[in-house]
Amino acid sequence: MRPAADGSHAVVANGCRRAAQRYARPAPAAEVHVAGAPTTLEDGIAAAARLLKRARQPLISGLATDVDGTRAAVNLAERCRAVLDHAHGDTLARVARLTQTRGWYATTLSEVRSRADFVLLVDTELGDRYESFARRCLGPRAGLNDDTPRTVGFIGPAGRLPRDAALDLRLACRSERVAEALLALLAELRGNPLAATRPAGLARRSLTELAERLRAARYATIVVTPAALGAACEPVLGAVCDIVDELNRDGRAAVLPLGGDDGAQSAVSTCTWLTGFPLRIGFGEVISYEPQAYAGTALLASGAADALVWIDAFGNCPEPPPGCPADRTIVLGATPSNLAGTCAVHITVGTPGIDHFARLVRTDAVVTLALPQQRDSGLPSIAGVLTRIAEKL
């Protein structure tokens, strides 16, 4: 990377479009506001501590931060008996529910790169968020299967055809019918008769060909992006897991979920290390795990949460969900927020891996990446601010 005088950086090599955009942001001013008035960091921390002391049921959410920031958030939640959730909590809860109730065969980025000879992308558009996955995992030849070239298939809406991956097989159907298509594929794999002549609008011969490709593969991998599936997340993931189970009767197959954006994978992994539970936990006499009752948006909408700490160190979720009055909202953000002039406390913080050293858990949850500091902006880290707030409680 090449630094500029305003604190921005130009990505010279090995970067994706998203990284280039984020690193190009100049360093924000180190500002602190209490009730809309500029003040010092010490005064902002003291005001935040006073608000949390008065709160009956605080909510710490957003959680777009690194491993150390999540550690500090868990510690603060324990001190003030808060509930913890993430900005992408709905998707995280759906995935957690699936793994808790049935489990799955999951793989890693390295395994896909080195072993997978057939990769099926399910309703997955790689260009916006996972451009590097196509370049680094799908582009190279499968290293341990040198005699078998990697092939890539896609099932989903035509508008989501990956721009950065060369496809050998395309099955176009609407997003709301992807689960139906996968269940028809499962029937083909099991040899069960299908009554429908065009399940999910697909030609039977295309499903038969896809089933044959999956059966013939030495290591088949099905890639999904749970966040993009919305309400169809659980039926689609369930069908994917059933397909992988069937393939593993006689061969080898796995699922690779892509996600964990905005520090979500770091938050889930760190919370699980520290408490034994994923997110949507509450601290009281004991730790309670309530993935439905502790949904942050629901707590705010019902008024059950009477104070909010919103954390956004990456600048992608600057505005908290509606529900909590501004005068009981604390925002720790890396970019300007419309609430800066009205919320109880607003503190501008540094971005992990840019303004301070950071650790982030990779999307496949098996590697923690160390990200060195890129500039000396003087902006505080989420971990530092939350730790100082906790010390005043």
C-alpha positions in Angstrom: 0.0 0.0 0.0 1.1 3.6 -0.6 0.2 6.1 2.1 -1.0 9.7 1.4 -0.7 12.8 3.5 -4.4 12.8 4.6 -4.0 9.3 6.1 -5.6 7.4 3.2 -3.8 4.5 1.5 -3.7 3.4 -2.1 -3.8 -0.3 -2.6 -1.0 -1.1 -5.1 -1.3 -4.9 -5.3 -3.2 -8.0 -4.0 -6.3 -6.0 -3.0 -9.9 -6.2 -4.0 -12.2 -3.4 -5.0 -13.7 -3.2 -1.5 -10.3 -3.0 0.2 -9.3 -0.2 -2.2 -12.3 1.8 -1.3 -11.9 1.4 2.4 -8.2 2.2 2.5 -8.8 5.2 0.4 -10.8 6.9 3.2 -8.8 9.7 4.9 -8.4 9.5 8.6 -11.4 11.1 10.4 -11.0 13.8 13.0 -10.8 12.5 16.6 -14.1 14.0 17.8 -16.1 13.3 21.0 -19.6 14.7 21.6 -21.8 14.5 24.7 -25.4 15.6 24.1 -24.2 17.2 20.8 -21.5 19.3 22.4 -17.8 18.7 21.6 -15.8 17.5 24.6 -12.8 15.5 25.6 -12.5 11.7 25.4 -12.3 11.5 29.2 -15.6 13.3 29.6 -17.2 11.2 26.9 -16.2 8.0 28.7 -17.5 9.3 32.0 -20.8 10.3 30.4 -21.2 6.8 28.9 -20.4 5.1 32.2 -23.1 7.3 34.0 -25.7 6.3 31.4 -24.9 2.6 31.7 -25.1 2.8 35.5 -28.6 4.2 35.3 -29.8 1.7 32.7 -32.1 -1.2 33.7 -31.4 -3.3 30.5 -28.5 -2.1 28.3 -27.9 -3.5 24.9 -24.5 -3.6 23.3 -24.9 -4.2 19.6 -23.4 -3.5 16.2 -20.2 -5.2 17.5 -18.5 -4.3 14.2 -15.0 -4.6 15.7 -12.0 -6.9 16.1 -11.3 -9.7 18.6 -10.0 -7.4 21.3 -13.0 -5.1 20.8 -15.3 -8.0 21.3 -13.4 -9.2 24.4 -13.9 -5.7 25.9 -17.6 -5.7 24.9 -18.1 -9.0 26.7 -16.4 -7.6 29.8 -18.4 -4.4 29.7 -21.7 -6.4 29.3 -20.8 -8.5 32.3 -20.2 -5.4 34.4 -23.5 -3.7 33.4 -25.6 -6.8 32.9 -26.2 -6.0 29.2 -27.4 -8.1 26.3 -24.9 -8.7 23.4 -25.9 -8.8 19.7 -24.4 -8.0 16.3 -25.6 -5.8 13.5 -25.9 -9.1 11.4 -27.5 -10.9 14.3 -30.5 -12.3 12.4 -28.2 -14.2 9.9 -25.9 -15.4 12.7 -28.8 -16.7 14.7 -30.1 -18.7 11.7 -26.8 -20.3 11.1 -26.3 -21.1 14.8 -29.7 -22.7 15.0 -28.9 -24.9 12.0 -25.5 -26.0 13.4 -27.0 -26.6 16.8 -29.9 -28.7 15.6 -28.3 -30.8 12.9 -24.6 -29.9 12.3 -22.8 -29.8 9.0 -19.7 -30.9 7.2 -17.8 -27.5 6.8 -14.6 -26.9 5.0 -12.0 -24.1 4.8 -10.6 -21.7 2.2 -7.4 -23.6 2.0 -9.1 -27.0 1.5 -11.2 -25.5 -1.3 -8.1 -24.0 -3.0 -6.0 -27.2 -2.7 -8.6 -30.0 -3.0 -12.0 -29.1 -4.4 -12.3 -30.3 -8.0 -16.0 -29.3 -8.3 -17.4 -26.1 -6.6 -21.1 -25.3 -6.7 -22.1 -21.7 -5.9 -25.6 -21.5 -4.5 -27.3 -18.1 -5.1 -23.9 -16.5 -4.4 -22.7 -13.3 -6.0 -19.0 -13.0 -5.4 -18.2 -9.6 -6.9 -19.5 -7.3 -4.2 -18.0 -8.9 -1.1 -16.0 -12.0 -2.0 -14.0 -11.0 -5.0 -10.8 -12.4 -3.5 -12.5 -15.8 -3.0 -12.9 -16.2 -6.8 -9.3 -15.0 -7.5 -7.5 -16.9 -4.7 -9.6 -20.1 -4.3 -11.4 -20.7 -7.6 -8.8 -19.4 -10.0 -5.9 -21.6 -9.1 -5.8 -25.3 -10.1 -6.7 -27.7 -7.3 -3.1 -28.3 -6.0 -3.7 -31.9 -4.7 -5.8 -32.9 -7.7 -3.4 -31.9 -10.5 -4.8 -34.5 -12.9 -8.4 -33.2 -12.4 -9.1 -29.6 -13.5 -11.4 -27.7 -11.2 -14.9 -27.0 -12.5 -17.4 -24.5 -11.1 -21.2 -24.6 -11.2 -23.9 -22.1 -10.2 -27.5 -22.4 -9.2 -29.6 -19.3 -8.6 -30.9 -16.2 -10.3 -29.3 -15.2 -13.6 -28.7 -11.7 -12.2 -26.3 -13.1 -9.6 -24.1 -15.0 -12.0 -20.6 -14.4 -10.6 -18.6 -12.0 -12.7 -15.2 -13.1 -11.4 -15.6 -16.9 -11.7 -15.5 -18.9 -14.9 -18.6 -21.1 -14.8 -18.8 -24.6 -16.4 -22.4 -25.2 -15.5 -25.3 -22.7 -15.0 -28.7 -23.4 -13.6 -30.8 -20.3 -13.5 -33.8 -20.0 -11.2 -35.4 -17.4 -9.0 -34.0 -16.9 -5.5 -37.3 -18.0 -3.8 -37.1 -21.3 -5.7 -33.5 -22.2 -4.9 -34.5 -24.4 -2.0 -36.9 -26.2 -4.3 -34.2 -26.7 -6.9 -31.8 -28.1 -4.2 -34.4 -30.5 -3.0 -35.0 -31.7 -6.6 -31.2 -32.1 -6.9 -31.2 -34.2 -3.6 -33.9 -36.4 -5.1 -31.8 -37.0 -8.2 -28.8 -37.9 -6.0 -30.9 -40.4 -4.0 -32.5 -41.8 -7.1 -36.0 -40.8 -6.0 -38.6 -40.2 -8.7 -39.6 -36.6 -9.3 -43.3 -35.8 -10.2 -42.4 -32.3 -11.5 -41.3 -32.0 -15.1 -39.5 -28.7 -14.5 -38.8 -28.4 -10.7 -38.0 -24.8 -9.8 -38.4 -24.0 -13.6 -35.3 -26.1 -14.4 -34.9 -28.7 -17.0 -34.7 -32.2 -15.5 -31.6 -33.0 -17.6 -29.7 -30.0 -16.1 -30.4 -31.3 -12.6 -29.3 -34.8 -13.7 -26.1 -33.4 -15.1 -25.4 -31.5 -11.9 -26.0 -34.6 -9.8 -23.6 -36.5 -12.0 -20.9 -33.8 -11.6 -21.3 -33.9 -7.8 -21.2 -37.7 -7.7 -18.1 -37.8 -9.9 -16.1 -35.2 -7.9 -13.3 -36.3 -5.6 -14.0 -33.3 -3.3 -17.2 -31.4 -4.0 -17.8 -28.1 -2.2 -21.0 -26.2 -2.0 -20.6 -22.5 -1.4 -23.3 -20.4 0.2 -23.6 -16.8 1.5 -26.2 -17.1 4.3 -26.7 -13.3 4.6 -27.8 -13.0 1.0 -30.5 -15.7 1.4 -32.7 -13.7 3.8 -35.8 -15.6 5.0 -34.8 -18.5 2.8 -31.6 -19.0 4.7 -32.6 -22.0 6.8 -34.4 -24.0 4.1 -31.6 -23.5 1.6 -28.9 -24.3 4.2 -30.8 -27.4 5.3 -31.1 -28.6 1.7 -27.4 -28.0 1.1 -26.5 -29.9 4.3 -28.7 -32.8 3.1 -27.0 -32.9 -0.3 -23.5 -32.9 1.4 -24.6 -35.7 3.7 -25.8 -37.7 0.8 -22.5 -37.2 -1.1 -20.5 -38.2 1.9 -22.1 -41.7 1.9 -19.7 -42.8 -0.9 -17.5 -39.8 -1.6 -16.2 -36.5 0.0 -18.1 -33.2 0.1 -18.4 -30.2 2.3 -20.1 -26.8 2.6 -18.3 -23.5 2.8 -20.5 -20.6 4.2 -19.1 -17.2 3.3 -19.9 -14.5 5.7 -18.8 -12.9 9.0 -18.8 -9.4 7.5 -18.1 -6.3 9.7 -16.4 -8.4 12.4 -19.3 -10.8 12.7 -17.2 -14.0 12.7 -14.7 -12.4 15.1 -17.6 -11.5 17.4 -19.2 -15.0 17.3 -15.9 -16.8 17.8 -14.7 -14.6 20.6 -18.0 -14.6 22.5 -18.1 -18.4 22.2 -14.5 -18.7 23.5 -15.3 -16.6 26.5 -18.8 -17.7 27.5 -19.5 -21.0 25.8 -22.4 -19.4 23.8 -22.6 -17.5 20.5 -24.1 -14.0 20.5 -27.5 -12.9 21.8 -26.6 -13.6 25.3 -27.5 -11.6 28.5 -25.6 -11.2 31.7 -27.2 -11.4 35.1 -26.8 -13.9 37.9 -26.0 -16.4 35.2 -25.3 -16.0 31.4 -28.6 -16.6 29.5 -28.6 -17.5 25.8 -31.9 -16.5 24.1 -31.4 -16.2 20.3 -35.0 -15.0 19.8 -35.7 -13.0 22.9 -32.4 -11.2 22.8 -32.6 -10.0 19.1 -31.3 -6.4 19.3 -33.9 -5.0 16.9 -36.7 -6.6 18.9 -35.4 -5.4 22.2 -35.2 -1.8 20.9 -38.6 -1.9 19.2 -40.4 -3.2 22.3 -38.6 -0.7 24.6 -37.1 -3.6 26.7 -33.6 -2.2 26.1 -33.4 1.3 27.8 -29.8 2.0 26.7 -27.8 1.2 23.6 -24.1 1.0 23.0 -23.7 0.9 19.2 -20.3 -0.2 17.9 -19.1 0.3 14.3 -15.4 0.3 13.9 -15.5 -0.4 10.1 -17.8 2.4 9.0 -20.4 0.1 7.3 -23.1 0.3 9.9 -23.0 3.9 11.1 -26.7 4.1 12.1 -28.1 1.9 14.8 -31.6 0.5 14.3 -34.5 2.6 15.5 -36.1 2.2 18.9 -33.8 3.5 21.5 -34.1 7.2 22.3 -31.1 9.2 21.2 -30.5 10.6 24.7 -29.8 7.0 25.8 -27.7 5.9 22.9 -23.9 5.7 22.9 -22.3 5.5 19.4 -18.7 4.4 18.9 -18.1 4.8 15.2 -15.3 5.1 12.6 -17.3 7.4 10.4 -19.6 10.4 11.0 -23.1 9.5 12.1 -26.3 11.5 11.8 -26.7 10.9 15.5 -23.5 12.7 16.5 -25.3 15.9 17.3 -28.2 14.3 19.2 -27.1 11.0 20.9 -26.0 10.9 24.5 -22.4 10.1 23.6 -20.6 9.9 20.2 -16.9 8.9 20.1 -15.0 8.6 16.8 -12.8 5.5 17.0 -10.1 3.9 14.8 -10.6 1.2 12.3 -9.0 -2.2 13.1 -6.0 -2.9 11.0 -5.7 0.7 9.9 -5.6 3.0 12.9 -4.4 0.3 15.3 -3.1 -3.3 15.4 -6.0 -5.8 15.2 -6.9 -9.5 15.1 -9.8 -10.7 13.0 -11.2 -14.2 12.6 -11.4 -15.2 9.0 -14.7 -16.1 7.3 -14.1 -19.9 7.6 -13.5 -19.4 11.4 -10.3 -21.4 11.5 -7.6 -18.7 11.3 -7.1 -15.5 13.3 -5.4 -12.9 11.1 -3.1 -10.3 12.5 -3.5 -6.9 10.9 -0.7 -4.3 11.5 -1.4 -0.6 12.1 -1.2 1.4 8.9 -1.2 5.0 10.2 -0.9 7.0 13.4 -4.2 8.8 13.6 -4.5 9.1 17.3 -8.0 7.6 17.2 -8.8 5.3 20.2 -9.7 1.6 19.6 -13.0 0.1 20.5 -11.2 -2.1 23.1 -9.6 0.9 24.7 -12.8 2.9 25.0 -14.9 0.0 26.3 -12.3 -1.0 28.8 -12.1 2.6 30.2 -15.9 2.7 30.4 -16.0 -0.6 32.3 -13.4 0.7 34.8 -15.8 3.5 35.8 -18.7 1.2 36.5 
